[in-house]
Amino acid sequence: MRSAIGFLTVVPVGGAESAPSSRLGRAYFPAIGAAVGLAAGGVYLLAATFLTPLVAAVAAVATSALLTGGLHLDGLADSADGLFGGSSPGRRLEIMRDPRIGSFGVTALVLVLVGDVALLAGMAPLRALAALVIAGALSRLAMLAAIALLPNVREDGLGAAASGGHRARDLAVGVILAALVSLLDPRRALVAAACAAVAILAVVLLARSRIGGATGDVYGAGSELAQLAALIAFAVR
């Protein structure tokens, strides 16, 4: 659990660095995602009491980005630049490692962030809270699914640290945790899970065809897109 918190958030925890065999605590990813969503949802509720829904949505999305250190957003930008650029798998991997953001990365960031804000701004506060918690869990479950479905194409980096054996067991634990979180709103959570599954499947297929597998950036991109897809399910009236 400490490894998962230390990897997915900026919350200081002791001992996370000393447990590389924990595979970054990936089985607990959905629980950490739900906790981040709960914090963001709490900010939404508070802000919506005094400000407009649009401002509350911006505050919630900003809270999520701050708590995660922009980890998944960085992966989204790098993946967009690499997967849609370059003439070969090797060149695409080089682009993804480059810390600079290109036009594809900027476009992906803007579209996803604007999408998150727009969807949340149209929800009632309590629905937005449930949406953020459940989408947080489902998006990290989607990351687990990508780890299980795609071989890692690098021997170093966070993506390699998160991969490894016992994938089926960790995925099963993640499914149970996400299912428990989904009890907040089972009907919408079921639709959200289907939407998130479509999003992560699209990322998996694209990454396999463009670079032959996954990197940590691909996992982050999958999480962001799965979260956006899950929020769409909650935005439907």
Backbone as a ProteinNet text record, in pm:
[ID]
protein_1_A
[PRIMARY]
MRSAIGFLTVVPVGGAESAPSSRLGRAYFPAIGAAVGLAAGGVYLLAATFLTPLVAAVAAVATSALLTGGLHLDGLADSADGLFGGSSPGRRLEIMRDPRIGSFGVTALVLVLVGDVALLAGMAPLRALAALVIAGALSRLAMLAAIALLPNVREDGLGAAASGGHRARDLAVGVILAALVSLLDPRRALVAAACAAVAILAVVLLARSRIGGATGDVYGAGSELAQLAALIAFAVR
[TERTIARY]
83.5	0	87.3	195.4	285.5	347.4	382.6	441.4	342.6	215.1	112.8	91	86.9	69.3	188.6	308.3	428.5	442.1	392.2	401	294.8	171.6	59.3	29.7	87.7	58.7	187.5	173.4	286.8	283.7	193.6	184.7	309.9	381.7	505.4	475.4	537.6	522	659.8	675.6	803.7	807.2	921.5	940.8	903.7	843.3	800.9	920	1032.1	1146.1	1216.8	1199.3	1273.2	1202.2	1091.6	1016.2	995.8	1104.7	1088.7	1015.2	1020	953	801.6	753.5	608.9	541.1	618.7	564.8	486.7	540.2	482.2	342.8	312.8	182.9	66.1	85.8	-14.5	-151.8	-159.6	-289.7	-379.2	-316.5	-392.2	-417.9	-381.1	-401	-544.9	-646.7	-784.5	-820.1	-769.3	-798.6	-737.2	-614.5	-549.5	-621.8	-664	-738.4	-868.5	-936.3	-1060.7	-1034.3	-923	-889.4	-859.7	-787.3	-762	-893.1	-981.5	-1111.5	-1195.2	-1183.2	-1257	-1209.5	-1078.7	-1024.8	-1070.2	-1063.9	-1107.5	-1257.3	-1333.8	-1477.6	-1511.3	-1434.5	-1456.2	-1431.8	-1329.3	-1301.6	-1416	-1468.7	-1581.2	-1701.1	-1733.3	-1847.2	-1828.6	-1710.7	-1684.1	-1690.7	-1625.3	-1622.7	-1761.4	-1839.2	-1972.4	-2066.7	-2034.5	-2117.3	-2108.8	-1993.4	-1971.7	-1950.4	-1913.5	-1878.1	-1961.8	-1937.1	-2012.3	-1964.7	-2048.8	-2007.6	-1880.7	-1863.8	-1745.4	-1618.5	-1621	-1504.8	-1480.8	-1588.9	-1575.6	-1511.3	-1550.7	-1493.2	-1344.7	-1307.7	-1166	-1087.6	-1143.5	-1076.8	-1058.6	-1159.3	-1151.3	-1044.5	-1042.7	-943.1	-802.3	-789.6	-659.3	-613.3	-705.8	-671.4	-618.5	-685.6	-641.4	-501.3	-478.1	-346.9	-238.3	-270	-171.9	-139.2	-240.6	-218.3	-137.9	-155	-81.9	48.6	76.6	197.3	194	74	61.5	120.6	136.9	203.5	135	4.6	-67.1	-82.7	-95.3	-104	26.1	138.4	267.3	275.3	226.7	225.1	135.4	23.1	-68.2	0	66.3	133	244.8	328.4	439.6	389.6	284.1	229.2	169.9	99.1	40.6	149.6	255.6	365.7	432	457.7	530.1	446.7	326.8	244.8	193.7	173.4	125.1	236.7	359.1	473.2	576.6	684.5	791	759.2	863.8	846.6	872.8	914.8	945.4	922.9	906.5	888.5	1002.5	1125.5	1239.1	1234.6	1201	1192.3	1077.1	968.3	854.4	889.8	967	1011	1105.9	1188.7	1277.6	1197.2	1094.5	1009.2	939.9	894	823.5	916.2	1044.6	1139.9	1180.6	1162.9	1199.6	1109.9	1166.7	1083.8	1005.9	1043.4	970.6	836.7	737.4	604	583.8	534.5	508.1	361.6	327	190.9	86.1	116.2	20.3	-1.4	107	96.6	14.3	39.8	-36.4	-183.9	-212.9	-352.1	-422.7	-354.6	-414.1	-441.8	-346.6	-365.3	-484.4	-490.6	-599.2	-734.2	-745.1	-872.9	-919.2	-829.2	-867.4	-903.8	-823.7	-853.6	-983.1	-1000.9	-1125.6	-1243.9	-1223.8	-1329.7	-1367.5	-1267.6	-1294.8	-1373.1	-1328.6	-1393.2	-1536.4	-1554	-1687.4	-1785.5	-1740	-1828.5	-1866.1	-1769.2	-1796.8	-1884.8	-1864.5	-1941.8	-2090.5	-2124.1	-2264	-2331.5	-2259.8	-2315.8	-2354.5	-2453.1	-2484.8	-2367.9	-2344.7	-2228.2	-2214.4	-2321.4	-2311.2	-2282.9	-2339.7	-2308.7	-2163.4	-2114.7	-1975.1	-1881.3	-1917.9	-1837.2	-1829.3	-1945	-1946.3	-1869.9	-1886.6	-1819.7	-1667.8	-1618.1	-1473.9	-1416.3	-1486.6	-1437.6	-1436.8	-1548.2	-1559.1	-1468.4	-1464.4	-1376.1	-1229.5	-1196.9	-1060.8	-1022.3	-1114.1	-1087	-1081.9	-1178.3	-1184.1	-1066.3	-1022.5	-910.5	-780.7	-761	-641.7	-656.2	-780.2	-801.9	-768.1	-801.7	-767.4	-616.1	-543.5	-397.5	-348	-409.3	-374.8	-401.9	-512.9	-546.5	-442.4	-396.8	-294.1	-164	-129.2	-9	-22.2	-143.7	-165.8	-167.3	-214	-233.2	-112.5	-29	80.8	216.8	309.5	446.2	514.6	600.5	673.5	791.2	809.3	912.1	1042.9	1048.7	1171.7	1213.7	1343.6	1395.3	1411.7	1392.6	1406.1	1282.7	1279.2	1167.7	1057.5	959.2	849.6	759.6	747	664.7	719.2	851.4	914	898.7	909	894.5	753.4	654.9	515.9	477.8	556.6	525.2	589.1	579.3	635.4	532.4	565.6	478.1	355.1	275.2	151.5	53.7	51.4	-37.3	-183.7	-218.7	-358.7	-405.5	-319.8	-357.4	-377.3	-283.9	-296.1	-417	-444.1	-561.4	-689.3	-692.5	-810.9	-835.7	-729.3	-743.7	-794.9	-739.5	-783.7	-930.4	-976.3	-1117.6	-1207.2	-1167.2	-1247.2	-1255.3	-1141.6	-1140.1	-1226.8	-1214.3	-1294.4	-1443.2	-1475.2	-1615.4	-1674	-1595.5	-1642.8	-1668.1	-1577.7	-1595.6	-1720	-1745.4	-1857.4	-1993.2	-1996.7	-2123	-2181.1	-2100.7	-2152.6	-2266.3	-2255.8	-2358.5	-2346.7	-2398.3	-2376.2	-2422.3	-2536.2	-2590.4	-2499.2	-2463.2	-2375.6	-2233.9	-2192	-2057.4	-2042.7	-2148.3	-2142.6	-2121.4	-2194.4	-2177.1	-2038.2	-1995	-1863.2	-1753.5	-1769.7	-1670.3	-1661.6	-1776.9	-1777.5	-1708	-1735	-1671.6	-1520.5	-1478.8	-1336.2	-1268.7	-1338.6	-1282.9	-1259	-1353.4	-1335.8	-1215.7	-1201.3	-1090.9	-955.9	-942.7	-813.4	-784.1	-886.3	-865	-810.1	-863.2	-813.6	-666.7	-631.4	-491.6	-402	-447.5	-369.9	-344	-446.3	-431.4	-339.5	-353.2	-268.9	-122.9	-98.5	38.9	102.5	26.7	81.9	119.8	36.6	64.6	175.9	193.6	291	428.4	432.4	562.3	580.2	481.8	495.1	468.2	420.2	394.9	364.7	411.8	378	500.3	484.6	580.3	499.6	568.6	496.6	409.1	454.7	374.4	243.1	247.8	125.9	27.3	78.4	-10	-77.2	-0.4	-56.9	-162.4	-133.8	-230.5	-358.5	-343.8	-461.6	-546.7	-481.3	-554.5	-633.4	-569.9	-638.2	-756.8	-739.2	-848	-959.8	-923.8	-1026.8	-1107.5	-1041.2	-1112.4	-1209.1	-1163.4	-1251.5	-1372.1	-1348.9	-1458.7	-1557.3	-1504.1	-1591.9	-1676.2	-1617.2	-1693.6	-1806.5	-1784.8	-1890.1	-2015.6	-1996	-2110	-2190.7	-2123	-2192.4	-2255	-2208.8	-2261.9	-2393.8	-2421.4	-2545.8	-2663.5	-2761	-2876.9	-2979.2
-120.3	0	125.7	124.4	238.9	260.9	152.2	164.5	228.1	186.9	241.9	390.1	426.7	568	649.5	597.7	669.4	683.3	584.2	588.4	677.8	664.9	731.5	871.4	907.8	1038.8	1106	1231.8	1305	1300.4	1222.9	1210.3	1140.6	1201.3	1138.7	1015.9	904	780.2	719.2	651.8	589	445.9	404.2	264.4	227.2	319.7	283.5	250.2	323.6	303.9	171.5	118.4	-1.3	-130.4	-121.8	-243.3	-259.2	-274.4	-288	-414.3	-518.8	-643.4	-631.9	-521.7	-504	-467.7	-451	-410.6	-281.3	-192.7	-61.1	-69.8	-181.2	-195.6	-187.7	-238.6	-215.3	-274.2	-378	-435.6	-334.4	-234.4	-134.1	-7	-6.6	113.4	163.9	77.6	129.3	197.1	146.3	208.5	347.5	361.4	492.5	587.8	538.2	622	671.4	583.5	623.5	730	716.3	814.9	950.7	951.7	1077.6	1138	1053.7	1101.2	1155.7	1093.5	1142.2	1281.4	1302.1	1434.4	1539	1503.7	1596.5	1623.9	1519.3	1536.8	1624.1	1611.2	1697	1843	1867.8	2005.2	2056.1	1968.3	2007.8	2048.8	1965.8	1996.8	2130.1	2153.3	2277.1	2397.7	2385.6	2497.7	2526.5	2421.9	2440.3	2510.5	2506.6	2574.1	2725.8	2774.7	2919.4	2973.3	2885	2929.4	2856.9	2887.3	2825.2	2681.3	2597	2459.4	2451.8	2546.9	2545.1	2564.6	2661.1	2685.3	2565	2505.7	2387.3	2272.4	2255.9	2149.4	2172.3	2296	2328.8	2298.5	2335.6	2311.4	2161.8	2082.9	1938.1	1875.2	1913.5	1859.4	1902.7	2027.5	2075.7	1998.4	1968.1	1891.7	1753.6	1688.5	1556.7	1563.2	1664.2	1679.3	1705.8	1787.8	1818.7	1695.5	1619.9	1502.5	1394.3	1384.4	1283	1336.1	1463.9	1522	1528.1	1523.8	1527	1404.6	1294.3	1174.8	1119.5	1099.8	1040.7	1140.7	1267.1	1368.8	1375.8	1362.7	1359.7	1239.6	1124.8	1006	1022.9	1090.5	1116.5	1200.5	1308	1396.9	1323.9	1251.2	1179.8	1071.9	1002.2	896.7	953	1064.2	1125.9	1167.3	1228.5	1269.3	1149.1	1043.9	928.8	839.6	804.9	709.8	767.8	899.4	961.1	1026.5	1018.8	1075.3	967.8	1002.2	906.3	811.2	762.6	675.8	529.7	499.1	361.3	345.1	221.3	200.7	258.7	242.4	296.1	447	512.8	658.7	705.2	633.4	670.6	659.7	557.8	543.5	656.4	699.8	813.2	939.7	960.6	1078.6	1073.7	956.9	943.3	968	941.5	965.5	1112.6	1185.6	1327	1406.1	1482.4	1556.1	1671.4	1712.4	1822.4	1773.7	1863.2	1828.9	1887.5	1805	1848.2	1881.8	1903.2	1947.2	1841.7	1714.8	1609.2	1602.8	1617.2	1611.5	1725.3	1847.2	1963.1	1946.4	1901.9	1883.7	1781.4	1669.3	1565.3	1617.4	1690.5	1745.5	1839.9	1930.3	2028.8	1959.8	1866.9	1800.9	1720.9	1647.9	1565.6	1652.1	1753.9	1840.1	1918.4	1971.6	2042.8	1946.5	1824.6	1725.1	1692.6	1671.4	1643.4	1758	1880	1996.8	2011.5	1998.3	2015.5	1911.7	1787.5	1681.3	1703.5	1738.1	1759.2	1881.3	1986.3	2109.3	2088	1985.2	1959.2	1865.6	1823.5	1730.3	1801.4	1746	1791.5	1753.4	1827.9	1803.4	1660.4	1599.7	1464	1363.1	1385.3	1295.7	1312.5	1435.5	1460.1	1390.8	1393.2	1325.3	1175.7	1113.5	970.3	941.3	1028.6	1009.2	1012.8	1107.2	1119.5	1000.3	953.4	839.2	713.4	686.8	564.6	571.9	686.5	700.5	688.4	737.7	723.7	577.9	497.4	354.9	281.6	308.9	239	273.6	398.4	438	369.1	350	277.9	128.4	77.5	-61.1	-79.5	20	14.9	8.8	82.1	76.4	-65	-128.9	-267	-359.6	-336	-417.4	-400.8	-277.7	-253.2	-324.2	-323.7	-394.5	-543.5	-597.2	-740.1	-778.1	-687.8	-720.6	-690.3	-595.3	-550.6	-584	-634.1	-651.4	-515.6	-499.1	-374	-374.5	-266.3	-262.8	-201.9	-161.7	-107.6	-188.8	-193.6	-265.7	-175.7	-44.3	48.4	135.5	223.3	316.2	261.1	347.8	310.7	204.1	206.9	106	-33.5	-47	-176.5	-218.5	-121.6	-152.7	-199.9	-147.3	-184.4	-317	-364.3	-491	-605.1	-725.4	-839.7	-949.1	-1046.5	-1161	-1130.7	-1236.7	-1229.3	-1126.3	-1109.5	-1009.1	-1043.5	-1171.4	-1212	-1191.5	-1224.3	-1208	-1060.7	-976.5	-834.3	-772.8	-817.3	-767.4	-809.1	-931	-979.2	-895.9	-864.7	-779.6	-641.6	-588.6	-458.1	-457.5	-564.9	-575.8	-574.4	-647.2	-651.3	-512.9	-444.4	-310.6	-213.3	-217.6	-128.8	-161.7	-289.6	-329.6	-277.4	-281.6	-229.5	-79.2	-8.2	136.5	165.5	80.9	102.8	89.8	36	24.4	161.3	267.5	402.8	434.5	383.6	405.8	291.8	174.8	55.6	69.3	132.2	139.5	220.4	339.8	421	364.5	302	244.4	133.8	57.6	-49.3	8.2	114.3	180.1	243.2	303.9	366.9	263.6	145.1	39	-3.7	-12.1	-48.2	59.2	186	295.9	295.9	273.9	270.4	153.4	40.5	-76.6	-48.1	21.3	56.7	149.1	245.5	340.3	270.9	183.5	117.6	18	-43.9	-135.6	-61	58.3	139.9	176.5	212.2	246.1	123.8	8.5	-115	-150.8	-144.5	-179.2	-80.6	48	148.4	129.4	110.2	94.2	-31.9	-139.4	-263.3	-247.1	-175.7	-159.3	-59.1	39.3	146.6	120.9	59.4	36.3	-108.3	-192.5	-333.5	-368.3	-274.9	-301	-173.7	-166.4	-51.2	4.5	126.4	191.3	252.1	311.4	379.7	491.7	558.1	665.2	612	495.1	434.7	401.9	351.1	321.9	450.2	558	684.7	737.2	727.9	772.2	691.2	560.8	475.7	513.2	547.4	588	716.1	815.9	943.4	926.3	849.3	831.1	745.8	648.1	566.6	650.3	740.8	828.4	920.3	976.3	1061.1	982.1	859.6	775.5	743.2	716.4	685.7	806.5	925.3	1046	1070.4	1031.4	1047.5	969.7	851.7	770	841.6	914.3	984.6	1115.7	1167.4	1294.3	1274.8	1151.8	1124.9	1140.2	1215.2	1240.9	1128.6
0	0	0	81	82.4	-55.1	-121.8	-255.7	-352.5	-345.6	-434	-408	-279.7	-245.6	-294.2	-269.5	-310.2	-460.4	-535.2	-681.5	-743.3	-696.9	-762.9	-710.1	-596.5	-539.3	-492.5	-451.4	-395.1	-242.5	-185.1	-40.8	10.6	104.3	154.2	239.2	204.2	280.9	302.1	409.8	439.4	391.6	339.8	303.8	163.4	85.1	-50.5	-138.1	-117.4	-204.6	-176.9	-57.5	-18.6	-54.4	-127.8	-160.3	-309.4	-390	-533.4	-572.9	-487.2	-521	-510.9	-455.9	-441.2	-572	-679.6	-810.6	-797	-713.4	-688.1	-627.4	-565.7	-499	-594.7	-716.3	-821.6	-789.5	-706.6	-672.3	-602.3	-537.4	-462.4	-543.3	-669.5	-751.9	-748	-763.8	-760.9	-628.6	-516.3	-386.7	-378.8	-428.5	-425.9	-520.8	-636.4	-729.5	-669.1	-595	-528.3	-422.8	-351.2	-248	-309.7	-421.2	-491.6	-539.9	-592.9	-637.4	-523.4	-406.6	-290	-249.2	-251.6	-218.7	-319.9	-447.8	-551.7	-540.6	-509	-492.8	-373.6	-266.9	-151.3	-184.1	-262.9	-307.5	-394.4	-479.7	-565.2	-479.2	-379.7	-293.3	-222.6	-170.6	-99.1	-192.9	-308.2	-402.7	-459.1	-483.9	-541.8	-444.7	-316.5	-217.1	-231.1	-273.7	-278.8	-419.9	-513.7	-648.3	-752.9	-878	-986.3	-1008.7	-1070.4	-1099.3	-1185.2	-1276.6	-1361.6	-1278.9	-1188.9	-1102.7	-1011.4	-960.2	-875.1	-951.9	-1078.2	-1160.8	-1184.9	-1212.3	-1230.8	-1104	-989.8	-861.9	-836.2	-870.7	-849.7	-939.1	-1066	-1158.8	-1117.1	-1072.8	-1026.2	-902.8	-812.6	-693.2	-729.4	-822.4	-867.2	-928.2	-1010.9	-1074	-970.8	-871	-767.7	-683.2	-645.6	-561	-632.3	-763.2	-839.3	-896.7	-874.8	-931.5	-1083	-1141	-1286.6	-1353.6	-1279	-1330.8	-1456	-1447	-1559.9	-1674.7	-1641.8	-1746.1	-1825.2	-1755.6	-1824	-1917	-1869.4	-1953.9	-2074.7	-2056.5	-2168	-2274.8	-2232.3	-2328	-2401.8	-2328.4	-2391.4	-2486.4	-2446.1	-2531.2	-2659.8	-2648.4	-2767.6	-2865.9	-2814.4	-2901.6	-2966.9	-2888	-2940.3	-3029.3	-2985	-3060.7	-3191.6	-3196.5	-3319.7	-3400.4	-3352.2	-3424	-3448.7	-3516.2	-3540.5	-3653.6	-3716.9	-3833.8	-3803.2	-3680.1	-3643.1	-3493.1	-3447.3	-3303.6	-3220.3	-3267	-3193.2	-3181.5	-3290.8	-3290	-3201.4	-3200.7	-3116.8	-2968.9	-2933.6	-2795.8	-2756.2	-2849	-2821.9	-2795.3	-2875.6	-2857.3	-2721.5	-2683.1	-2555.1	-2436.7	-2452.7	-2345.2	-2335.7	-2444.9	-2448.4	-2352.5	-2258	-2161.4	-2223	-2341.7	-2405.6	-2459.5	-2462	-2510.9	-2649.8	-2740.3	-2876.8	-2898.2	-3022.5	-3055.3	-3022.4	-3048.4	-3014.7	-2863.3	-2787.6	-2642.1	-2585.7	-2635.5	-2588.6	-2621.4	-2742.2	-2784.1	-2695.7	-2668.3	-2584.3	-2443.2	-2387	-2252.8	-2247.3	-2342.7	-2343.8	-2357.5	-2451.2	-2475.7	-2354.1	-2292	-2176.7	-2056.4	-2028.1	-1913.6	-1934.4	-2053.1	-2082.8	-2074.9	-2124.4	-2116.7	-1973.3	-1888.2	-1746.6	-1681.3	-1704.6	-1643.8	-1695.6	-1825.5	-1884.2	-1831.1	-1819.7	-1770.8	-1624.6	-1541.5	-1399	-1376.2	-1456.2	-1438.5	-1464.3	-1538.9	-1568.7	-1470	-1365.5	-1268	-1138.7	-1072.3	-936.8	-845.7	-738.8	-652.1	-602.9	-555.1	-502.6	-612.7	-730.2	-841.4	-883.4	-882.5	-917.9	-819.6	-692	-591	-620.3	-642.5	-672.9	-801.9	-900.6	-1029.6	-1014.2	-936.4	-918.3	-842.7	-741.9	-664.4	-750.3	-818.1	-898.7	-1020.7	-1087.6	-1204.4	-1162.9	-1042.5	-993.3	-977.3	-924.1	-906	-1039.4	-1126.3	-1254.5	-1345.6	-1340.7	-1427	-1384.7	-1254.1	-1208.2	-1232.2	-1229.7	-1268.8	-1416.4	-1497.7	-1639.6	-1658.2	-1572.9	-1578.1	-1548.1	-1449.9	-1418.3	-1536.6	-1605	-1721	-1831.3	-1851.4	-1952.8	-1916.5	-1788	-1742.3	-1769.3	-1750	-1770.6	-1918.3	-2003.9	-2145.4	-2233.1	-2191.7	-2276.7	-2217.8	-2299.5	-2251.9	-2240.6	-2140.3	-2127.2	-2222.3	-2296.6	-2400	-2352.4	-2224.6	-2168.9	-2046.6	-2024.2	-1908.6	-1786.5	-1805.5	-1694.3	-1685.6	-1586.9	-1573	-1484.6	-1455.6	-1366.9	-1428.4	-1561.3	-1626.5	-1605.6	-1613.7	-1590.1	-1445.2	-1353.1	-1210.6	-1177.9	-1249.8	-1223.2	-1285.8	-1381.6	-1446.8	-1369.4	-1419.7	-1349.3	-1331	-1249.2	-1230.3	-1147.4	-1129.5	-1049.3	-1105	-1235.3	-1293.5	-1270.9	-1290.2	-1274.3	-1131	-1034.4	-894.1	-859.8	-901.9	-871.3	-941	-1063	-1135.1	-1063.6	-1011.8	-939.9	-813.8	-740.1	-621.4	-661.9	-771.5	-820.3	-859.7	-923.4	-962.2	-839.1	-735.1	-611.8	-547.6	-540.1	-480	-560.6	-693.9	-777.8	-766.2	-752.9	-738.7	-607.8	-501.7	-372.7	-380.5	-444.7	-461.9	-545.3	-644	-735.9	-668.5	-548.5	-475.6	-440.5	-454.5	-433.4	-530.2	-651.5	-754.1	-855.5	-821.4	-903.9	-1048.5	-1069.1	-1205.1	-1296.1	-1253.9	-1336.9	-1340.9	-1231.9	-1228.6	-1332	-1354.6	-1454.2	-1594.1	-1625.4	-1755.2	-1763.5	-1653.8	-1650.7	-1672.6	-1614.5	-1631.7	-1778.3	-1844.6	-1986.2	-2069.8	-2038.5	-2111.5	-2089.4	-1963.7	-1933.3	-2003.4	-2013.3	-2081	-2229.1	-2291.6	-2432.9	-2450	-2358.4	-2367.3	-2351.7	-2252.5	-2230.7	-2341	-2396.6	-2508.3	-2629.4	-2654.3	-2765.4	-2744.9	-2621.2	-2590.6	-2607.8	-2559.8	-2571	-2717.1	-2798.1	-2939.1	-3011.8	-2981.3	-3045.1	-3003.7	-2874.8	-2827.7	-2883.7	-2891.7	-2946.7	-3092.9	-3167.8	-3310.5	-3337.4	-3250	-3275.3	-3213.9	-3093.2	-3029.6	-2982.8	-3007.6	-2974.2	-2829.6	-2751.2	-2610.5	-2535.4	-2412.5	-2328.8	-2258.6	-2212	-2122.2	-2008.7	-1912.3	-1804.8	-1857.5	-1963.6	-2022.5	-2077.6	-2140	-2195.4	-2083.9	-1972.7	-1859.7	-1809.4	-1800.2	-1755.9	-1851.2	-1981.5	-2082.3	-2073	-2054.2	-2042.3	-1922.5	-1812.1	-1692.5	-1716.2	-1777.3	-1802.1	-1895.9	-2001.8	-2098.5	-2040.4	-1958.8	-1894.1	-1795.3	-1725.6	-1632.3	-1706.6	-1817.1	-1897.6	-1946	-1992	-2040.7	-1928.2	-1808.6	-1695	-1656.1	-1661.5	-1627.5	-1727.9	-1851.4	-1952.5	-1909.3	-1854.4	-1811	-1702.1	-1614.5	-1507.2	-1554.8	-1666.8	-1718	-1792.8	-1835.3	-1907.9	-1812.9	-1851.7	-1764	-1772.9
[MASK]
+++++++++++++++++++++++++++++++++++++++++++++++++++++++++++++++++++++++++++++++++++++++++++++++++++++++++++++++++++++++++++++++++++++++++++++++++++++++++++++++++++++++++++++++++++++++++++++++++++++++++++++++++++++++++++++++++++++++++++++

